[in-house]
Amino acid sequence: KKVGRGECWDLAAQALNQSGALWDGAYAFGKRLDLNRDCVFPGDIIQFENVQVQYTKQNAVYRETMDHHTAVVFSVDENKNMILAEQNTSDGGKRVRLSEFIPGNVRTGNVYVYRPVSP
């Protein structure tokens, strides 16, 4: 279903607000983590800035761009690959959907991970 207005960050904002987490009401969603050093857990928030990912699937090369996008980590595997809950995407529309994110596929841009902080 659609959360809030269906904007990508509405999903993260509602989760943070309903849990009573401390955040700035903009894009600092809590304690900033180092994606390469820290463990990422379900419930963490990811902010993509000018990110381009590239991957190969069935002998075809795919490229996706996320200029300014927010998602919530749904699950993480032992290789740090993630399933994200997100909305307002080109293929998912304004409804929440789950999608795969493999950090190793990032070619350009910045990926920021935040851990919600309780009061």
N, C-alpha and C positions, 0 to 999 in steps of 0.2 A: 504494500500500500504506500501511498504518498505520505511523507512526514512534513508537517508545516506547509510551506508554499511549494515544496518539491525541489528547492534549491539544494545543492550538494551539501552545504554546510549546515542546513536546517537539521539534518539527521544527527550530526555531532552536537549541535547546540541543544537540541531537545534532550539527548542523553545526558549531557553535562548538567543542564538545568534541573532535570528530574532527579538526578542523583545528589544534587547539592554540591557538586564539585566547584572548586574555585577556578575561575578563568576570567579573562579580561573582556569577554563579550564580543571579541573580534576574532583574531586568529592565533592568539597564544592560548592554546587549549590545556595548559598545565605545564608540567615539568618537561622540558625538551630533552630528548634522548639522542644518543649517537647510534644510528642504525647499524653501524659496523661493530660497535663495541657492546651495546646494551641489549638485553633480551627484550623482545617485543612480545606483548601479551594481548589476548583478546580484550577489547575495550579501549586500547590505545587509539589515538587519533592520528591520521596521516594527512599532511598537507603537501600537495604537489605544486611546484612552481616551475613553469616552463620545462616540463619533463617530456622527453621523448623516449619511448621504449621500442625495442626492436626484438622480434623473435621469429623463429622458423617453425612452421607447422605444416606437415604433409608437403614438404619440398617447396613451400611458398614462404616468402619473407613478408612479415607484417610489421607495420609501424603505427604507433598510436601516440597522440600528443595530448598532454594534460597541461594546459596553460596555467590554470588556477583552479585546483580541485581539492575537495576535502572528502575523506572516507573514514570509516571506523573499521578497525581490525576485528574480523569475525573469528578467524583461527590462524594459527601459525604452525608449520611443520618443522621437523628437525633440521631442515636446510634453510630455514628462515624465509621460505616461500609462504605467502599469505593468501587467505581468502578475505576479501574486503566486502563490507556492506556499504553500498553507495547508492546515490540517486542523482538525477539530472545528468545522465550520460547519453551519448549519441545513440547507443543501441538499447538502452534500458528505459529511456525517457525519465519522467519525474517520479517513478515508483522505485522503491528500494529493491535492489537486486544484489546478488552475490557474484563477485568476479575474482579471478585469480590475479595476483600481483607477484611477480618474481623480481626481487630487487636487482639481481644480476642482469636483467634485460634493460636496465636504465642506461641510455646512451648519453643523454644530456639533461641538464636541469638540476633542480634541488628537491630532495624528498626530506621533509621534516616530520619527525615522529614525536608525539606528545603523550605523556602519561597523565591522566586526570589526577588532580590533587584534591584531597578532602580537606574541609575546614579544620 
